[in-house]
Each structure stands twice: as structure tokens, then as C-alpha cells.
Amino acid sequence: MKEKIYKEPNKSEMETTINVLYAENILSIYTNKVSLQRQLNKLIGEPTKEYKVKRSIVGSVWNISLNDKIKIQRVILKANVYEL
């Protein structure tokens, strides 16, 4: 596996967004926080989309089916989404 290069955002620009798209039956997670991107990569696999500037990853999106209870449970229980 190729080593991924992440670009750390400014503290004021750091964000994580979780959307529930009922019509598409999808839980969508976007983050530009490097530690959370790495953690989600390990827990639920490769992101659906990666936003890049040159060769550095500046944000990632994971789309999880609402029927995939195991992945959703991993995100809620193990990922530090809420910074607790």
C-alpha cells in the first residue's frame, strides 16, 4: 500500500460533517482532520472520495449504506468523531 500524504488544515478551518441522506439510504462523513482521516481509513476502509491539492490529501468522504450496521457501529464506538 502506498503511503498517503495528508495536509494538515489551519485550526480554524478544521471540520467534520456527518450527513444522513435518507433518500439515498447513505450516511456520509466528510473530514479534513488528518488524525480522524487515518482512523476512519483503518476502521472502515478506503474513502469514497479524496480531495487533493497536488499530491497531498486535504479531505476525505466516506459514504456508508444505512444498512451496513457494522461500519456505522465502528464509527460511533471507536472513531474519535466527537473529540471525547
C-alpha positions in Angstrom: 0.0 0.0 0.0 1.3 3.4 -1.0 1.9 5.8 1.9 -0.7 8.6 1.9 0.4 12.2 2.4 -2.0 14.4 4.3 -2.0 18.2 4.6 -2.9 19.5 8.0 -5.6 22.3 7.8 -5.4 25.5 9.8 -7.0 25.1 13.2 -9.8 27.5 12.3 -10.6 25.6 9.1 -10.8 22.1 10.6 -14.2 20.4 10.1 -16.0 17.1 10.3 -19.5 16.8 8.8 -21.9 13.8 9.2 -24.9 13.8 7.0 -27.8 11.2 6.9 -29.1 11.1 3.3 -32.4 9.2 3.8 -33.4 9.3 0.1 -30.2 7.6 -0.9 -30.0 5.5 2.2 -26.5 6.7 3.0 -24.5 8.0 6.0 -22.0 10.5 4.6 -18.9 11.5 6.6 -16.6 14.3 5.5 -13.5 15.4 7.4 -10.3 17.3 6.8 -8.8 16.4 10.1 -5.7 14.2 9.5 -5.9 12.1 12.6 -9.6 11.3 12.0 -9.0 10.5 8.3 -6.3 8.0 9.3 -8.5 6.5 12.0 -11.5 6.1 9.7 -9.2 4.6 7.0 -8.2 1.9 9.4 -11.7 1.3 10.8 -14.0 1.3 7.7 -11.6 1.2 4.8 -10.7 3.5 1.9 -12.8 6.7 1.5 -15.3 7.1 -1.3 -13.6 10.3 -2.4 -10.4 12.1 -1.5 -9.8 15.8 -2.1 -6.2 16.6 -3.1 -4.0 19.6 -3.6 -1.1 18.4 -5.7 -0.1 15.1 -4.0 -1.4 15.9 -0.5 -4.9 14.8 0.7 -6.8 17.8 2.2 -10.1 16.0 2.9 -11.9 12.7 2.6 -15.5 11.5 2.2 -16.9 8.1 3.3 -20.4 7.0 2.1 -21.8 4.2 4.2 -25.0 2.4 3.5 -27.5 2.8 6.3 -28.0 -1.0 6.1 -24.3 -1.6 6.9 -24.8 -1.6 10.7 -21.3 -2.9 11.5 -19.4 0.0 9.8 -21.8 2.5 11.4 -21.2 0.9 14.8 -17.4 1.1 14.4 -17.6 4.7 13.6 -19.8 5.6 16.6 -17.9 3.4 19.1 -14.3 3.5 18.0 -13.7 6.7 15.9 -13.0 9.9 17.8 -15.5 11.8 15.8 -16.8 13.8 18.8 -13.3 14.5 20.2 -14.1 13.0 23.6 
